[in-house]
Amino acid sequence: MTTRADLRISLRLRLEDSGSDPLWDDATLDAAIAAAIRAYGAAFPRQVTAGVAVPAGAKRVATGLEIEPGGIARVLDAAGIWVPPWPAGPERDGERGQAWRWWGGDLVLAEPAAASGAGIWTIEHRAGREPPATDGEAIDVIPGDEEIVLGLAASAALTRRAVEDAKRGARGHTAALAAAARQAADALIARRKRRVRG
């Protein structure tokens, strides 16, 4: 389990900033780690399952969930039967069949929920990853992907430094280092995605 504190120590070593008078304070590196976790989550979202109570006869159910509609992978009714997204396939004999769509946090059904399918429906969806709030909290990454997050964090920290340097009129190669760190992280992401597919 890698914590935020562990990752910050590794990030300082990567940035060669572990001396007695560091260039980056902890808060700045924590912000870079948070940005890295969010970027990592965009590439590798968490797979989440949520339950929604759907009563018999309902056509629209307020869920109270904040789900990106494009991140919904599958919806199952209470009987465990897959419900296709709406618009479903062509109507058969004038009947559309059950289907769903997401609108404003509501699960909208094409047909009233049948009694056999009423109960807790399962929504499988992808969600981003949240950065840890404390030093002792584990970072939300797939085991083995810490190096990706470390590269993204280094890029975020260096990018911030490059902007600060530019505001002061200082010229340097920090922006190039930030770009190189991001390219290395992107290469690790691409390799990880190939490994997942393969």
TIVEXGU-706339 format. One record per residue: x, y, z of N, C-alpha, C in turn; residue number from 1. Coordinates in pm, 1 decimal. Example, Ala and Ser with C-alpha at 12.3 -4.5 7.8 and 13.67 -1.06 7.14 Angstrom:
BEGIN
1319.0; -569.0; 780.0; 1230.0; -450.0; 780.0; 1320.0; -330.0; 780.0; 1 .
1285.0; -225.0; 708.0; 1367.0; -106.0; 714.0; 1290.0; 3.0; 787.0; 2 .
***
This chain:
BEGIN
84.3; -118.0; 0.0; 0.0; 0.0; 0.0; 88.9; 124.4; 0.0; 1 .
77.2; 203.8; -105.6; 153.4; 327.8; -116.0; 67.1; 443.0; -67.7; 2 .
116.9; 517.4; 29.3; 42.7; 631.7; 82.8; 84.6; 759.5; 12.0; 3 .
10.3; 866.5; 40.1; 48.0; 995.7; -17.0; 186.7; 1036.8; 31.1; 4 .
216.3; 1012.3; 158.0; 349.1; 1046.8; 211.1; 458.4; 969.0; 138.9; 5 .
435.7; 839.3; 113.6; 533.9; 758.6; 40.2; 557.4; 815.5; -99.0; 6 .
446.8; 849.9; -166.4; 458.6; 901.0; -302.5; 528.1; 1036.2; -304.2; 7 .
502.5; 1119.6; -203.0; 567.6; 1251.0; -197.4; 718.2; 1235.7; -178.4; 8 .
760.5; 1139.2; -96.8; 904.0; 1113.4; -79.0; 965.4; 1070.5; -211.8; 9 .
898.0; 979.8; -282.2; 948.6; 933.6; -412.3; 952.4; 1047.5; -513.3; 10 .
851.5; 1134.7; -506.7; 847.3; 1248.7; -598.2; 963.1; 1344.4; -570.5; 11 .
993.0; 1368.3; -443.3; 1108.3; 1454.8; -410.3; 1237.8; 1396.0; -466.3; 12 .
1253.9; 1263.9; -452.8; 1373.5; 1199.7; -507.5; 1377.8; 1214.0; -659.1; 13 .
1263.3; 1195.9; -724.4; 1257.1; 1209.4; -870.1; 1294.3; 1349.8; -913.5; 14 .
1249.6; 1449.2; -836.2; 1275.9; 1589.6; -869.2; 1410.7; 1637.8; -815.9; 15 .
1483.7; 1547.3; -748.9; 1613.0; 1581.4; -687.5; 1595.8; 1701.6; -594.0; 16 .
1495.2; 1691.3; -506.6; 1458.6; 1801.4; -417.9; 1446.3; 1752.3; -273.9; 17 .
1537.8; 1665.3; -233.4; 1526.9; 1607.9; -98.6; 1629.5; 1665.2; -2.0; 18 .
1686.8; 1778.5; -34.7; 1785.1; 1840.9; 53.3; 1720.5; 1909.6; 172.6; 19 .
1802.4; 1980.9; 250.0; 1753.1; 2046.5; 371.1; 1669.3; 2170.4; 339.4; 20 .
1686.4; 2229.0; 221.8; 1609.7; 2347.2; 182.0; 1540.7; 2317.9; 48.6; 21 .
1430.7; 2241.8; 51.7; 1367.6; 2199.2; -73.0; 1304.1; 2314.4; -150.5; 22 .
1300.1; 2299.6; -281.6; 1238.9; 2399.0; -369.1; 1086.4; 2394.1; -357.5; 23 .
1032.3; 2273.1; -352.4; 886.8; 2254.4; -345.4; 845.3; 2224.4; -201.8; 24 .
740.3; 2294.1; -153.5; 688.3; 2260.0; -20.5; 593.0; 2140.9; -33.8; 25 .
556.7; 2082.7; 80.3; 470.4; 1963.9; 79.0; 336.6; 1990.9; 11.7; 26 .
278.1; 2108.3; 39.1; 146.4; 2139.9; -17.3; 150.8; 2142.2; -169.9; 27 .
258.5; 2195.8; -226.4; 271.1; 2200.2; -372.0; 283.2; 2059.8; -430.0; 28 .
361.9; 1975.8; -365.0; 375.8; 1838.9; -414.1; 247.1; 1759.0; -394.0; 29 .
175.6; 1787.1; -285.2; 46.8; 1721.0; -265.4; -51.4; 1760.1; -376.3; 30 .
-47.7; 1887.2; -418.0; -134.1; 1932.0; -527.8; -94.7; 1862.9; -658.5; 31 .
35.3; 1842.8; -679.7; 82.0; 1772.9; -799.7; 38.4; 1626.8; -796.8; 32 .
42.7; 1565.1; -679.6; -3.0; 1426.0; -664.8; -152.8; 1417.0; -691.3; 33 .
-229.3; 1513.4; -640.4; -373.9; 1513.8; -663.6; -404.9; 1524.5; -812.7; 34 .
-333.6; 1613.9; -883.1; -353.6; 1628.3; -1027.5; -316.8; 1499.4; -1099.6; 35 .
-211.7; 1433.2; -1052.5; -167.8; 1308.5; -1114.8; -270.4; 1197.1; -1096.1; 36 .
-328.7; 1188.4; -976.5; -429.8; 1085.2; -949.8; -551.0; 1106.7; -1039.2; 37 .
-591.1; 1232.6; -1055.7; -706.4; 1260.5; -1142.3; -675.4; 1226.5; -1288.1; 38 .
-555.6; 1260.0; -1334.6; -516.9; 1226.3; -1472.5; -509.1; 1074.9; -1491.1; 39 .
-455.2; 1006.6; -1391.4; -448.9; 860.4; -1395.6; -589.7; 802.2; -1400.6; 40 .
-680.9; 859.5; -1322.4; -819.0; 812.6; -1320.5; -890.0; 831.7; -1453.1; 41 .
-850.2; 934.3; -1529.2; -908.8; 953.5; -1662.3; -864.8; 841.1; -1756.2; 42 .
-740.7; 796.3; -1740.9; -690.0; 687.6; -1825.1; -736.5; 550.8; -1776.3; 43 .
-743.4; 534.3; -1644.4; -782.3; 405.9; -1583.6; -888.6; 430.5; -1477.2; 44 .
-1013.5; 453.0; -1518.6; -1118.9; 479.4; -1420.3; -1147.2; 357.8; -1333.8; 45 .
-1200.2; 385.2; -1215.2; -1243.7; 276.7; -1126.4; -1371.4; 215.4; -1182.1; 46 .
-1388.8; 86.8; -1158.6; -1513.4; 19.0; -1195.0; -1598.4; 12.7; -1068.7; 47 .
-1716.3; 75.0; -1075.1; -1800.9; 92.3; -958.0; -1937.8; 31.9; -984.6; 48 .
-1996.3; -23.9; -881.2; -2132.9; -76.2; -888.7; -2219.5; 1.9; -791.3; 49 .
-2332.9; 50.2; -839.6; -2426.3; 124.2; -755.6; -2562.7; 57.1; -763.0; 50 .
-2635.0; 59.3; -652.1; -2769.7; 4.2; -647.9; -2874.0; 113.7; -646.2; 51 .
-2980.8; 93.8; -722.1; -3090.1; 191.0; -729.1; -3221.2; 117.0; -704.6; 52 .
-3300.5; 165.7; -609.6; -3430.5; 103.8; -580.3; -3531.1; 146.3; -686.5; 53 .
-3581.9; 49.3; -761.9; -3679.4; 75.3; -868.0; -3810.5; 4.5; -830.6; 54 .
-3914.0; 81.9; -796.3; -4041.9; 18.3; -760.8; -4117.4; -27.5; -885.6; 55 .
-4203.9; -125.2; -867.9; -4287.6; -172.7; -977.9; -4369.8; -56.9; -1032.7; 56 .
-4377.9; -47.9; -1163.7; -4455.5; 56.6; -1229.7; -4380.9; 185.7; -1253.2; 57 .
-4260.4; 200.4; -1198.7; -4185.1; 326.1; -1214.6; -4133.2; 340.2; -1357.6; 58 .
-4135.3; 465.5; -1406.9; -4074.6; 495.4; -1536.5; -3957.1; 592.4; -1521.2; 59 .
-3953.1; 660.2; -1406.6; -3842.6; 754.1; -1381.8; -3808.8; 745.4; -1233.8; 60 .
-3679.5; 720.0; -1205.9; -3636.0; 702.4; -1067.6; -3524.8; 801.8; -1037.3; 61 .
-3546.4; 887.6; -937.2; -3440.5; 978.9; -891.6; -3339.8; 894.9; -813.0; 62 .
-3214.6; 895.2; -855.8; -3114.9; 806.3; -795.2; -3030.6; 873.4; -689.2; 63 .
-3012.1; 1004.4; -699.2; -2921.7; 1073.2; -607.8; -2775.3; 1045.6; -637.9; 64 .
-2748.6; 981.3; -751.9; -2611.3; 946.8; -789.1; -2557.3; 1046.1; -891.2; 65 .
-2429.0; 1075.5; -880.2; -2362.8; 1159.2; -980.4; -2279.1; 1068.0; -1068.3; 66 .
-2337.3; 1027.6; -1179.6; -2271.8; 935.4; -1271.3; -2265.7; 1000.8; -1408.5; 67 .
-2148.7; 994.6; -1471.0; -2134.9; 1042.1; -1608.4; -2204.9; 940.6; -1698.0; 68 .
-2307.9; 981.8; -1773.2; -2383.2; 885.0; -1853.6; -2296.5; 800.3; -1946.3; 69 .
-2193.3; 861.0; -2003.7; -2105.4; 786.1; -2093.5; -2021.9; 681.3; -2021.9; 70 .
-2016.0; 689.7; -1888.8; -1938.6; 593.5; -1811.5; -2018.8; 471.7; -1768.7; 71 .
-2150.0; 470.1; -1798.5; -2232.2; 355.3; -1760.1; -2203.1; 239.7; -1855.0; 72 .
-2160.0; 128.2; -1797.1; -2125.1; 11.4; -1878.3; -2242.0; -84.6; -1893.8; 73 .
-2319.3; -101.5; -1785.5; -2425.8; -201.3; -1790.3; -2527.7; -172.2; -1680.8; 74 .
-2655.4; -200.3; -1711.9; -2763.6; -188.1; -1614.9; -2833.7; -323.1; -1607.2; 75 .
-2854.6; -371.1; -1485.0; -2923.7; -498.1; -1461.8; -3045.0; -470.6; -1374.3; 76 .
-3159.1; -533.2; -1407.2; -3275.4; -514.5; -1321.6; -3260.8; -601.3; -1196.4; 77 .
-3359.7; -596.6; -1108.9; -3349.9; -667.3; -980.5; -3341.1; -818.0; -997.2; 78 .
-3386.5; -869.2; -1112.4; -3377.7; -1013.1; -1138.4; -3243.3; -1050.2; -1200.3; 79 .
-3155.4; -949.1; -1220.2; -3024.1; -974.5; -1278.5; -3025.2; -980.9; -1430.2; 80 .
-3133.8; -932.6; -1491.5; -3146.2; -934.3; -1637.6; -3091.8; -803.8; -1694.2; 81 .
-3007.0; -815.8; -1795.8; -2947.9; -698.4; -1860.7; -3056.8; -615.7; -1926.2; 82 .
-3051.0; -483.9; -1905.2; -3145.5; -391.0; -1966.2; -3065.6; -305.8; -2065.1; 83 .
-3103.6; -307.0; -2193.0; -3025.8; -230.9; -2291.7; -3046.9; -80.9; -2276.9; 84 .
-2950.4; -3.9; -2325.4; -2969.2; 141.3; -2324.3; -3078.0; 180.8; -2424.4; 85 .
-3140.9; 291.2; -2397.6; -3246.6; 343.8; -2482.4; -3185.5; 445.8; -2575.0; 86 .
-3208.4; 451.2; -2703.5; -3306.8; 368.0; -2771.3; -3254.3; 226.3; -2791.4; 87 .
-3339.6; 131.9; -2759.0; -3306.1; -8.7; -2778.5; -3321.2; -42.0; -2926.7; 88 .
-3313.8; -168.8; -2957.6; -3327.3; -212.2; -3096.7; -3466.1; -184.1; -3150.7; 89 .
-3493.8; -231.1; -3271.0; -3624.3; -203.8; -3332.6; -3738.3; -266.6; -3252.8; 90 .
-3852.9; -199.4; -3258.4; -3969.5; -251.2; -3187.6; -4016.2; -381.3; -3252.6; 91 .
-4066.9; -472.3; -3170.0; -4121.1; -597.5; -3218.8; -4270.0; -601.0; -3185.8; 92 .
-4351.3; -616.0; -3288.2; -4496.8; -622.4; -3269.7; -4548.1; -502.9; -3190.1; 93 .
-4493.0; -386.3; -3217.0; -4540.8; -264.4; -3152.6; -4491.8; -245.3; -3010.4; 94 .
-4410.9; -338.0; -2958.0; -4358.3; -325.2; -2822.4; -4210.0; -292.5; -2828.5; 95 .
-4172.2; -192.6; -2755.4; -4033.4; -149.6; -2754.2; -3948.8; -241.3; -2667.7; 96 .
-4004.4; -287.6; -2557.2; -3925.5; -363.5; -2461.1; -3859.3; -268.7; -2362.7; 97 .
-3811.5; -322.8; -2253.0; -3752.0; -238.2; -2150.0; -3616.5; -186.6; -2195.2; 98 .
-3589.8; -62.4; -2164.1; -3461.5; 2.7; -2193.7; -3446.3; 117.8; -2093.9; 99 .
-3327.8; 174.7; -2086.9; -3302.5; 283.5; -1992.5; -3225.4; 395.7; -2059.6; 100 .
-3235.7; 512.8; -2001.4; -3147.6; 625.4; -2032.7; -3125.5; 702.1; -1903.6; 101 .
-3019.2; 781.6; -1901.5; -2982.5; 858.4; -1782.4; -3007.2; 1004.5; -1812.6; 102 .
-3080.0; 1071.2; -1722.9; -3107.4; 1212.9; -1746.0; -3110.6; 1286.5; -1613.4; 103 .
-3015.9; 1376.5; -1595.5; -3013.2; 1459.7; -1474.9; -3006.8; 1380.7; -1345.4; 104 .
-2937.4; 1268.6; -1346.7; -2926.4; 1185.9; -1228.1; -3043.4; 1090.4; -1209.1; 105 .
-3137.1; 1091.4; -1303.9; -3251.4; 1000.7; -1297.3; -3232.4; 883.8; -1393.8; 106 .
-3279.1; 768.2; -1353.4; -3284.9; 651.4; -1440.5; -3423.1; 653.0; -1504.4; 107 .
-3427.5; 675.4; -1635.0; -3553.6; 685.7; -1708.2; -3573.2; 556.6; -1786.4; 108 .
-3689.8; 494.2; -1769.7; -3718.0; 365.9; -1832.8; -3812.9; 382.4; -1950.9; 109 .
-3795.0; 298.6; -2050.8; -3880.6; 302.5; -2168.8; -4019.6; 250.0; -2137.2; 110 .
-4027.0; 155.1; -2046.5; -4153.8; 93.7; -2006.2; -4161.7; 96.8; -1853.8; 111 .
-4281.6; 98.2; -1797.8; -4292.0; 88.9; -1650.9; -4223.0; -38.9; -1602.2; 112 .
-4154.5; -28.4; -1489.8; -4082.9; -144.8; -1435.8; -4181.9; -255.6; -1403.1; 113 .
-4154.0; -374.2; -1453.9; -4239.7; -489.2; -1426.0; -4220.7; -532.8; -1281.6; 114 .
-4321.0; -594.8; -1226.1; -4312.3; -642.8; -1088.1; -4198.2; -741.9; -1072.1; 115 .
-4173.5; -823.1; -1176.0; -4066.4; -923.1; -1168.0; -3927.7; -860.0; -1169.2; 116 .
-3918.5; -738.5; -1220.7; -3789.0; -671.8; -1227.4; -3773.7; -561.2; -1125.8; 117 .
-3875.3; -542.0; -1041.1; -3868.8; -435.2; -941.0; -3775.9; -475.6; -826.9; 118 .
-3721.1; -376.1; -761.3; -3627.3; -399.2; -652.0; -3501.0; -319.0; -675.7; 119 .
-3388.3; -372.7; -635.3; -3261.1; -301.3; -649.6; -3200.0; -332.7; -785.4; 120 .
-3192.1; -229.9; -869.1; -3126.2; -242.3; -999.4; -2978.0; -210.8; -979.7; 121 .
-2894.5; -273.9; -1058.8; -2749.9; -255.4; -1049.4; -2701.4; -172.4; -1167.6; 122 .
-2627.3; -66.4; -1136.0; -2567.3; 16.8; -1240.0; -2416.1; 1.8; -1228.9; 123 .
-2356.5; -57.7; -1330.2; -2210.9; -72.0; -1335.6; -2157.2; 44.5; -1417.7; 124 .
-2065.3; 119.8; -1358.5; -2014.4; 238.2; -1428.9; -1868.1; 264.0; -1394.9; 125 .
-1808.6; 351.0; -1474.4; -1670.1; 391.7; -1452.5; -1670.6; 527.5; -1383.2; 126 .
-1577.4; 544.4; -1289.9; -1568.5; 670.0; -1214.7; -1421.6; 710.5; -1204.2; 127 .
-1399.0; 838.8; -1185.9; -1262.5; 887.8; -1168.3; -1203.3; 840.0; -1036.3; 128 .
-1082.1; 877.7; -1013.6; -1012.8; 840.4; -889.9; -987.9; 967.3; -808.2; 129 .
-1011.4; 955.5; -678.9; -997.0; 1070.3; -589.6; -860.0; 1067.0; -522.2; 130 .
-795.0; 1183.0; -513.4; -666.2; 1187.7; -443.3; -684.7; 1168.5; -293.7; 131 .
-583.3; 1117.1; -226.2; -594.2; 1098.6; -81.2; -599.3; 1233.5; -9.3; 132 .
-672.3; 1236.1; 100.6; -688.5; 1360.1; 177.3; -581.9; 1375.9; 284.7; 133 .
-517.9; 1264.7; 324.4; -417.3; 1270.6; 430.4; -292.5; 1194.5; 386.9; 134 .
-183.3; 1219.9; 458.5; -57.2; 1153.9; 425.7; -62.3; 1002.8; 444.2; 135 .
-139.9; 955.7; 541.3; -144.8; 812.9; 569.1; -240.4; 735.5; 480.6; 136 .
-318.9; 807.1; 399.5; -417.7; 741.2; 313.8; -349.5; 684.7; 188.4; 137 .
-392.0; 564.7; 149.3; -335.1; 500.5; 30.8; -382.2; 571.7; -95.4; 138 .
-294.9; 575.5; -195.4; -334.7; 633.8; -322.9; -419.5; 531.7; -398.4; 139 .
-516.1; 581.5; -473.6; -612.4; 497.3; -543.6; -558.8; 463.4; -682.8; 140 .
-471.6; 361.1; -687.2; -416.1; 315.7; -815.0; -418.1; 163.8; -818.8; 141 .
-413.7; 111.7; -939.0; -401.0; -32.1; -957.7; -259.4; -70.0; -914.5; 142 .
-243.8; -175.5; -833.5; -108.8; -213.8; -789.1; -12.3; -227.3; -907.7; 143 .
103.8; -164.4; -892.6; 203.9; -166.4; -998.4; 203.7; -41.3; -1084.2; 144 .
100.6; 43.2; -1069.3; 91.2; 164.7; -1151.4; 143.8; 289.4; -1080.9; 145 .
207.2; 272.5; -966.7; 258.4; 388.7; -893.0; 357.3; 470.4; -976.0; 146 .
434.0; 403.0; -1060.9; 532.9; 473.5; -1144.2; 463.7; 568.2; -1243.0; 147 .
347.2; 529.4; -1291.6; 270.9; 617.4; -1381.2; 230.4; 743.8; -1306.3; 148 .
175.5; 726.7; -1186.1; 131.7; 841.5; -1106.7; 250.5; 929.3; -1069.8; 149 .
361.4; 867.2; -1039.0; 482.4; 943.2; -1005.2; 526.8; 1029.3; -1123.8; 150 .
523.6; 973.2; -1244.9; 560.0; 1050.2; -1364.1; 464.4; 1165.1; -1390.0; 151 .
335.2; 1139.3; -1373.5; 235.8; 1245.5; -1392.2; 252.1; 1355.3; -1286.9; 152 .
284.1; 1316.4; -1163.8; 303.9; 1415.1; -1057.1; 428.6; 1499.3; -1083.3; 153 .
534.7; 1435.1; -1129.2; 657.1; 1509.8; -1161.7; 628.9; 1611.5; -1272.0; 154 .
553.0; 1569.2; -1373.1; 517.3; 1660.9; -1481.2; 435.6; 1778.7; -1428.9; 155 .
339.1; 1750.9; -1338.8; 255.8; 1858.5; -1283.5; 338.9; 1957.0; -1201.9; 156 .
429.3; 1905.2; -1119.5; 513.4; 1992.6; -1036.4; 606.3; 2077.7; -1123.3; 157 .
667.0; 2014.8; -1223.6; 758.8; 2087.8; -1312.3; 684.3; 2190.4; -1396.8; 158 .
563.7; 2157.6; -1439.3; 484.3; 2253.1; -1517.6; 452.8; 2376.0; -1433.9; 159 .
415.6; 2353.2; -1308.8; 386.2; 2466.7; -1220.2; 510.1; 2553.4; -1201.4; 160 .
624.6; 2489.4; -1182.0; 749.4; 2564.6; -1165.4; 783.4; 2643.2; -1292.4; 161 .
760.0; 2582.6; -1408.4; 788.2; 2651.7; -1534.9; 701.2; 2775.8; -1550.0; 162 .
575.8; 2767.4; -1509.7; 485.7; 2883.3; -1516.0; 533.6; 2992.3; -1420.8; 163 .
571.9; 2952.7; -1299.2; 621.1; 3051.1; -1202.2; 749.0; 3118.0; -1252.7; 164 .
837.4; 3038.2; -1311.4; 961.3; 3095.1; -1366.6; 930.6; 3194.4; -1479.2; 165 .
835.5; 3157.7; -1565.7; 800.3; 3245.0; -1677.7; 743.0; 3377.0; -1628.2; 166 .
665.2; 3372.4; -1520.0; 608.6; 3495.7; -1463.8; 716.9; 3588.1; -1412.2; 167 .
826.4; 3529.6; -1362.5; 937.6; 3610.5; -1311.5; 1036.7; 3648.4; -1422.2; 168 .
1011.3; 3602.7; -1542.1; 1100.2; 3634.0; -1653.8; 1225.3; 3547.6; -1656.9; 169 .
1225.5; 3442.5; -1575.2; 1341.9; 3352.7; -1573.5; 1332.8; 3256.5; -1690.5; 170 .
1446.3; 3232.7; -1751.4; 1450.6; 3137.8; -1862.5; 1522.8; 3013.7; -1816.8; 171 .
1468.8; 2902.7; -1856.4; 1530.5; 2777.3; -1816.7; 1472.6; 2663.4; -1898.0; 172 .
1504.4; 2544.7; -1855.9; 1459.0; 2427.3; -1930.0; 1354.2; 2346.9; -1851.6; 173 .
1289.9; 2412.4; -1753.8; 1191.5; 2342.6; -1671.8; 1072.4; 2294.9; -1754.4; 174 .
1026.8; 2377.1; -1849.7; 912.8; 2337.9; -1933.2; 946.9; 2213.7; -2014.9; 175 .
1068.2; 2206.3; -2063.2; 1110.1; 2088.4; -2140.1; 1116.2; 1964.9; -2050.6; 176 .
1161.5; 1981.9; -1927.0; 1164.0; 1870.3; -1832.5; 1022.1; 1823.0; -1800.5; 177 .
929.0; 1918.9; -1786.2; 789.1; 1883.9; -1759.8; 730.8; 1804.7; -1876.3; 178 .
759.4; 1849.6; -1997.7; 709.4; 1779.4; -2116.9; 768.5; 1638.9; -2126.5; 179 .
897.2; 1627.1; -2094.5; 961.8; 1495.1; -2099.3; 901.7; 1400.3; -1995.1; 180 .
872.9; 1453.2; -1874.9; 812.1; 1370.5; -1769.9; 673.6; 1324.7; -1812.9; 181 .
598.0; 1413.0; -1877.9; 463.5; 1375.6; -1924.1; 472.2; 1271.1; -2035.9; 182 .
566.9; 1287.9; -2126.8; 582.9; 1189.7; -2235.1; 618.8; 1052.6; -2179.2; 183 .
705.2; 1050.0; -2078.8; 742.7; 921.8; -2017.0; 621.8; 858.0; -1949.3; 184 .
541.2; 940.0; -1880.9; 420.5; 887.8; -1815.7; 320.9; 837.7; -1919.1; 185 .
305.1; 912.2; -2028.0; 213.1; 870.0; -2134.6; 258.1; 738.8; -2197.5; 186 .
389.2; 720.7; -2210.0; 441.4; 594.1; -2263.8; 409.0; 478.0; -2169.4; 187 .
421.0; 501.9; -2038.6; 384.0; 398.4; -1941.3; 234.2; 367.5; -1947.0; 188 .
153.2; 469.9; -1967.0; 8.6; 449.7; -1978.8; -21.9; 365.3; -2101.9; 189 .
41.2; 398.5; -2215.0; 18.4; 322.5; -2337.9; 61.1; 177.1; -2321.0; 190 .
174.2; 155.1; -2255.5; 221.1; 18.1; -2231.9; 124.5; -57.4; -2140.9; 191 .
74.8; 10.8; -2039.3; -20.3; -52.3; -1946.3; -148.9; -90.5; -2017.8; 192 .
-197.6; -2.1; -2107.4; -320.2; -30.9; -2181.5; -300.7; -149.1; -2276.6; 193 .
-183.9; -158.9; -2336.5; -155.5; -274.8; -2423.6; -153.7; -402.9; -2341.8; 194 .
-100.2; -396.5; -2220.4; -93.5; -514.3; -2133.7; -232.9; -558.0; -2091.0; 195 .
-321.6; -460.3; -2065.0; -458.6; -491.0; -2025.7; -532.8; -559.0; -2140.5; 196 .
-514.7; -507.5; -2263.7; -583.4; -565.5; -2378.9; -527.8; -701.2; -2415.8; 197 .
-396.3; -721.1; -2395.7; -330.1; -843.5; -2438.9; -352.1; -957.6; -2351.5; 198 .
***
